[in-house]
Structure formats: C-alpha cells, structure tokens
Amino acid sequence: MAVSIRRTPEPVEGKREQTRRAFESVVDHVEQSVLEGKLKAGDRLPSERELVNRFAVSRSSVREAMRVLESNGVLSTRPGDPRGAVILAPTPDPLRRLMTRLAVSSRSSLADLLIYRMTLESAASSLAATRRSAGDLLELEKAMARMTQCLELGFEEFSRADLDFHDVVARISGNPMIQISGEAVRESIEGLIRGYLREHGADRGLMRRTLHHHREAFEAIRNRDAHLAEHLARSSIFEYYGHLLGDADRRAIAALASFGTPVGSVQ
C-alpha cells in the first residue's frame, strides 16, 4: 500500500531554489519523511508517475532520486514494479561504507577506528552485564564455541567468529545505536586489515589469548560485573589489534585500554 507524500510549499527566495538539482528535492523530502516517522519500513512510495506530478520534476529526476535513496539504504526499487519503491529498515551498511571511505582517504586511521570501537564496545559490555538474561548467556557461549572451532581454520575465519561474539554483546546491551554503530565500525576495521590477515596468516597464540579474553568478558557479564566487563572490552581490542599500530598510536591506545583497570587485575 503506497503512502501519500505531500510536498509542503516553500517560499521562493530569488532563484536559489531553481539552482538546486531537481532530484535533490525528492531525496530530501523522502529522507525527512523517514526521519519524522511519516514513512516507515515496509511502506511504499507512490508510483513514478505520481512522484513526477507531485514534485513537478522529470522522470529522469525521479529515477535519479530513487537511485540515490537506494544507494543510501533508504529504500529498495524493482525495475518495472508499478507499486513503487519500498522503505527499508535501518541497517549499518551506509554507516560502514562511510567509515571505510573515511579510513581509506586517510581522514580516519585504523587508530581512530579502534578508539571509537573501544568506546562503543566498553559501553555495550557494561550494559550487557546489567541487562543480560539466561538466554543471552547461552548465545554468548555458542559464539565462544564457534571461536574455538575456528582456531584451526585460520585468522580470517576466527575474526568472523570474533565479530559474531561482539554482535551478540551489542544486541544484549539493548541500545540499537550501539548495535548499528558497533557493527559498522567492526566491519570497517576488518575491511582495512583483511589484506594483512591474508598476507600473514594465522597467529594461533593471538587467537588463543583473544579467546581467553572473551571467556573473561563472558564471566564478567554473567556475574553482572559491569566495571570489569567494560575494562575487558577495551583491553581485548588492544590485545587483538595493537600490534598493527605504529609506536605512538600503540602507546596512546594502550593507555586507553588500561584506563579504569579494576583493582587486583593482572595485565
């Protein structure tokens, strides 16, 4: 069922509005409707012909707007489908692509992404420790079992299993923003170091230490020790990725990883 879209008339200031590319008005209107909750996942836009009439733009402008919105993960289109484009549920894909582009363009380094991930993971782990259920603990145990199986399959497979563990922790946190942002930054980091993993192969000692860290994190979450879970999230990330950094970045992130170390913890 198509959802009605009404374009609110806007005052024209000189010829400023005329200088904007026609498709941008369609893109802006649809994105704003999604943000305001007027369009929800599963809703359909009017047909191409209706959009042409409603926005007083050409068919090519409507098609370009649909292409941009689809590229941004806002909607999905099917060529020749008379029912109109369908609005999609939010996913981390656009955010992940943006983070990857920033990193590749050198505006955001691996160290920057790791610091951001530490912030997200520590918050997720702390929340998970306070909100977890018995069923959540079972999911974490299954994720660790998969990591154990992947010890023999190499660093790349182990890394995927490691991501699964962190995805579960983020879900348990109950915060959708942490979940979406965390997934995006984790996948961006993996994309940056994939070449390194292929070139250097498996480091079984590192994988075993990482699995040990995750078991400690699991115990902290099970015991509802939010402070310890938060600290272990940061220290585990440093243990896993620290060797890929330059000396200056490694020192800075080591300080962040050790911040708030629980009394009596052995590093």
C-alpha positions as CSV (number, residue, x, y, z in Angstrom):
1,M,0.0,0.0,0.0
2,A,1.5,3.3,-1.1
3,V,1.8,6.1,1.5
4,S,0.8,9.5,0.5
5,I,3.5,12.1,0.2
6,R,2.6,15.8,0.3
7,R,5.1,18.3,-0.6
8,T,4.9,21.4,1.6
9,P,5.1,24.6,-0.5
10,E,8.2,26.6,0.3
11,P,8.8,30.3,-0.3
12,V,11.0,31.0,-3.2
13,E,13.9,33.3,-2.5
14,G,15.2,34.7,-5.7
15,K,16.3,31.9,-7.9
16,R,18.1,29.9,-5.2
17,E,15.5,27.0,-5.3
18,Q,15.8,26.8,-9.1
19,T,19.6,26.3,-8.9
20,R,19.2,23.1,-6.9
21,R,19.2,19.9,-8.9
22,A,15.6,18.7,-9.2
23,F,16.2,15.2,-7.9
24,E,17.6,16.6,-4.6
25,S,14.1,17.9,-3.6
26,V,12.7,14.4,-3.9
27,V,15.6,12.9,-1.9
28,D,15.4,15.5,0.8
29,H,11.6,15.1,1.2
30,V,11.7,11.3,1.4
31,E,14.6,11.3,3.9
32,Q,12.8,13.9,6.1
33,S,9.6,11.9,6.0
34,V,11.5,8.8,7.2
35,L,13.2,10.8,10.0
36,E,9.8,12.2,11.1
37,G,8.2,8.7,11.1
38,K,5.8,9.6,8.3
39,L,7.4,6.8,6.3
40,K,8.2,3.5,8.0
41,A,9.9,0.3,7.0
42,G,7.6,-1.6,4.6
43,D,5.7,1.5,3.4
44,R,5.7,2.1,-0.4
45,L,6.2,5.3,-2.2
46,P,3.7,6.4,-4.9
47,S,4.4,5.3,-8.4
48,E,7.0,7.1,-10.6
49,R,4.3,9.0,-12.5
50,E,2.7,10.2,-9.3
51,L,6.1,11.5,-8.0
52,V,6.7,13.3,-11.3
53,N,3.4,15.1,-10.9
54,R,3.7,15.8,-7.2
55,F,7.2,17.2,-7.3
56,A,6.9,18.8,-10.8
57,V,10.1,17.2,-11.9
58,S,11.1,15.0,-14.9
59,R,11.0,11.1,-14.9
60,S,14.8,11.2,-15.0
61,S,15.0,13.3,-11.9
62,V,12.7,10.9,-10.0
63,R,14.8,7.9,-11.2
64,E,18.0,9.6,-10.1
65,A,16.4,10.4,-6.7
66,M,15.4,6.7,-6.3
67,R,19.0,5.6,-7.2
68,V,20.4,7.9,-4.6
69,L,18.0,6.8,-1.9
70,E,18.6,3.2,-2.7
71,S,22.4,3.7,-2.6
72,N,21.9,5.3,0.9
73,G,19.9,2.3,2.1
74,V,16.7,4.2,2.5
75,L,14.6,2.2,0.0
76,S,14.6,-0.6,-2.5
77,T,13.3,-0.5,-6.0
78,R,12.5,-3.0,-8.7
79,P,12.6,-2.0,-12.4
80,G,9.1,-2.0,-13.8
81,D,7.4,-2.5,-10.5
82,P,4.2,-0.4,-10.6
83,R,3.7,-0.5,-6.9
84,G,6.5,2.0,-6.1
85,A,9.7,1.7,-4.1
86,V,9.6,0.2,-0.6
87,I,11.1,1.8,2.5
88,L,13.8,-0.3,4.2
89,A,14.5,-0.8,7.9
90,P,17.7,1.0,9.0
91,T,20.9,-1.1,8.6
92,P,24.6,-0.3,9.4
93,D,25.6,-0.6,5.7
94,P,25.6,3.1,4.8
95,L,27.5,3.9,8.0
96,R,30.0,1.2,7.4
97,R,30.6,2.4,3.8
98,L,31.2,5.9,5.1
99,M,33.6,4.8,7.8
100,T,35.5,2.7,5.2
101,R,35.7,5.6,2.8
102,L,37.0,7.9,5.6
103,A,39.6,5.5,6.6
104,V,40.8,4.8,3.0
105,S,41.0,8.5,2.3
106,S,43.3,8.9,5.4
107,R,40.9,11.2,7.2
108,S,40.3,8.4,9.7
109,S,43.1,6.0,10.6
110,L,43.0,2.5,12.0
111,A,43.8,4.0,15.3
112,D,40.9,6.4,15.1
113,L,38.5,3.5,14.3
114,L,39.9,1.4,17.2
115,I,39.4,4.3,19.7
116,Y,35.9,4.7,18.5
117,R,35.3,0.9,18.7
118,M,36.7,0.8,22.3
119,T,34.3,3.5,23.3
120,L,31.3,1.6,21.8
121,E,32.4,-1.9,23.0
122,S,33.0,-0.8,26.6
123,A,29.6,0.8,26.8
124,A,28.0,-2.3,25.2
125,S,29.7,-4.7,27.6
126,S,28.8,-2.6,30.6
127,L,25.1,-2.5,29.6
128,A,25.2,-6.2,28.7
129,A,26.4,-7.1,32.2
130,T,23.4,-5.3,33.7
131,R,20.7,-6.4,31.2
132,R,21.7,-9.9,30.2
133,S,19.3,-12.9,30.6
134,A,19.9,-16.6,30.8
135,G,19.1,-16.9,27.1
136,D,21.7,-14.2,26.3
137,L,24.4,-16.1,28.2
138,L,23.6,-19.2,26.1
139,E,24.1,-17.2,22.9
140,L,27.4,-15.9,24.1
141,E,28.5,-19.5,25.0
142,K,27.6,-20.6,21.4
143,A,29.6,-17.7,20.0
144,M,32.6,-18.7,22.0
145,A,32.2,-22.3,20.9
146,R,32.4,-21.2,17.3
147,M,35.5,-19.2,18.0
148,T,37.1,-22.3,19.5
149,Q,36.2,-24.3,16.3
150,C,37.7,-21.6,14.1
151,L,41.1,-21.8,15.9
152,E,42.0,-24.4,13.3
153,L,40.6,-22.5,10.3
154,G,42.9,-19.5,10.4
155,F,42.9,-15.9,11.4
156,E,40.2,-14.7,8.9
157,E,37.6,-17.3,10.0
158,F,38.4,-16.7,13.6
159,S,37.9,-12.9,13.1
160,R,34.5,-13.5,11.7
161,A,33.6,-15.6,14.7
162,D,35.0,-12.9,16.9
163,L,32.7,-10.3,15.3
164,D,29.7,-12.6,16.0
165,F,30.6,-12.6,19.7
166,H,30.7,-8.8,19.7
167,D,27.4,-8.6,17.7
168,V,25.7,-10.6,20.5
169,V,27.1,-8.4,23.2
170,A,25.9,-5.3,21.3
171,R,22.4,-6.8,21.0
172,I,22.3,-7.7,24.7
173,S,23.1,-4.1,25.5
174,G,19.6,-3.2,24.4
175,N,20.8,0.0,22.7
176,P,20.1,0.0,18.9
177,M,22.5,2.9,18.2
178,I,25.4,1.0,19.8
179,Q,24.4,-2.1,17.9
180,I,24.3,-0.4,14.5
181,S,27.4,1.8,15.0
182,G,29.4,-1.0,16.5
183,E,28.6,-3.4,13.6
184,A,29.7,-0.7,11.2
185,V,33.0,0.1,12.8
186,R,33.9,-3.5,13.4
187,E,33.3,-4.4,9.7
188,S,35.2,-1.3,8.6
189,I,38.2,-2.4,10.7
190,E,38.1,-5.9,9.3
191,G,38.0,-4.5,5.8
192,L,41.1,-2.4,6.5
193,I,43.2,-5.3,7.8
194,R,41.9,-8.1,5.6
195,G,45.0,-7.8,3.4
196,Y,47.2,-8.1,6.4
197,L,45.4,-11.2,7.6
198,R,45.8,-12.9,4.2
199,E,49.5,-12.0,4.0
200,H,50.5,-13.0,7.5
201,G,48.1,-15.9,8.0
202,A,47.1,-17.3,11.4
203,D,48.6,-16.3,14.7
204,R,47.4,-19.1,16.9
205,G,48.9,-17.6,20.0
206,L,47.0,-14.3,19.5
207,M,43.8,-16.2,18.7
208,R,44.1,-18.2,21.9
209,R,44.7,-15.1,24.0
210,T,41.7,-13.4,22.4
211,L,39.5,-16.4,23.2
212,H,40.8,-16.2,26.8
213,H,39.9,-12.5,26.9
214,H,36.4,-13.4,25.7
215,R,35.9,-16.0,28.3
216,E,36.9,-13.5,31.0
217,A,34.4,-11.0,29.4
218,F,31.7,-13.7,29.5
219,E,32.3,-14.3,33.2
220,A,32.1,-10.6,33.9
221,I,28.8,-10.3,32.1
222,R,27.5,-13.5,33.7
223,N,28.4,-12.1,37.2
224,R,26.9,-8.7,36.3
225,D,30.2,-7.0,36.9
226,A,29.7,-4.0,34.6
227,H,33.0,-2.3,35.5
228,L,35.2,-5.4,34.8
229,A,33.2,-6.1,31.5
230,E,33.8,-2.5,30.4
231,H,37.6,-2.8,31.1
232,L,38.0,-6.2,29.4
233,A,36.3,-4.9,26.2
234,R,38.9,-2.2,25.8
235,S,41.9,-4.4,26.7
236,S,40.8,-7.2,24.4
237,I,40.6,-4.9,21.4
238,F,44.2,-3.6,22.2
239,E,45.4,-7.2,22.6
240,Y,44.0,-8.2,19.2
241,Y,44.9,-5.1,17.1
242,G,47.7,-3.3,18.9
243,H,50.5,-5.0,17.0
244,L,49.1,-3.4,13.8
245,L,49.7,0.1,15.0
246,G,52.7,2.4,15.0
247,D,54.5,3.1,18.2
248,A,52.8,6.5,19.0
249,D,49.3,5.1,18.3
250,R,50.1,1.9,20.2
251,R,51.1,3.9,23.3
252,A,48.0,6.1,23.2
253,I,45.6,3.2,22.8
254,A,47.4,1.1,25.5
255,A,46.7,4.0,27.9
256,L,43.0,3.9,26.9
257,A,42.9,0.1,27.2
258,S,44.3,0.2,30.7
259,F,42.1,3.1,31.9
260,G,39.9,2.1,34.9
261,T,41.7,-1.2,35.4
262,P,39.9,-3.0,38.3
263,V,41.9,-3.3,41.5
264,G,43.8,-6.6,41.6
265,S,43.6,-7.2,37.8
266,V,46.7,-8.6,36.3
267,Q,47.7,-7.2,32.9
